[in-house]
Amino acid sequence: MPRGDTLLRAMIRATSSAGLVNVPWGGNVDSVLTFFDHFLGLVLARVSAFVRELVLGFARELVLVLACARILVFVGIKLSR
């Protein structure tokens, strides 16, 4: 049997076997999507919300400190020695 013919038969067999696994109207998709992949979006959303709140909290604190420093300079209190 020629080498190219064997490769062609293997590709046809792999394609036809994969068609049985891929069910367009549902079926078992554990081979494509695992349990952990299912919740990966939720975990990433929670982490990004936490980081966003952390950054916004830091920004609020920085604005507050800078506003207090401006008020103290306006009143005439020296901030450094």
N, C-alpha and C positions, 0 to 999 in steps of 0.2 A: 504494500500500500504506500503510495507516495506521501511524503512528509506534509505537503500542503493540504492534501485531502484529510489527513488525520486532524490537523488544526481546524479545518472547516467543520468537520463533524463535532469536534469538541465545542466550538463556538455555538453551533446549532443546538447541541444538547444543553449547554449552560443557559442559553436564552430560553429554551422551552421549559427547563426546570425552574428558572426564575419566574416565569409567567405563572406558575402554580402557586408560588409564594406571594406574589404581589396581587392581592385581590382588590379590584377597584371600588367595590361597594362595602368595604369593611374587612373584617377578619382579624387574624392575629398579627399584630404589628410589633411584637416583642423583639423581633430580629432587627427592626429599624429604630425603635424608640424604647429605651430602657426606662426603668422606674426613676432613676436619678435624672435622666434627661427630661423627664416629664415635669419635674419640679425645678429645673435649672433656671427657667425664666423667672419664677417666683423668688428664688434665692438672689438672683442678680438684681431684681427690682428692689428687694429689701436692702441689699448692700448699697445700691446707688442712692436710695432714699436716706440711708444712714449717713453716707458720705456727704450728700447734699445738705442735710441738716447740720452736720458738723462744720462744714465750710460756711454756711449761712450764720450759724451761731458765732463762729470766730469773727466773721465780718461785722456782725452786730456789736460784739464786744469791742472790736477795734474802732468802730465808729463812735461808740460811747466814750472810750478812752480819749480819742482825739477831740471830741466835743468838750469833754471835761478839761483837757489841756488848753484848748482855746479860751474857755471861760476863765481859767486861772490866769492865763497870760493877759487877757483883757482886763481882769480885775487888778493885775499888777503883781501877782505872786510869782516869784522866780521858781522855775522848775529844777534848775541845776544850781550847783554851788556857786 
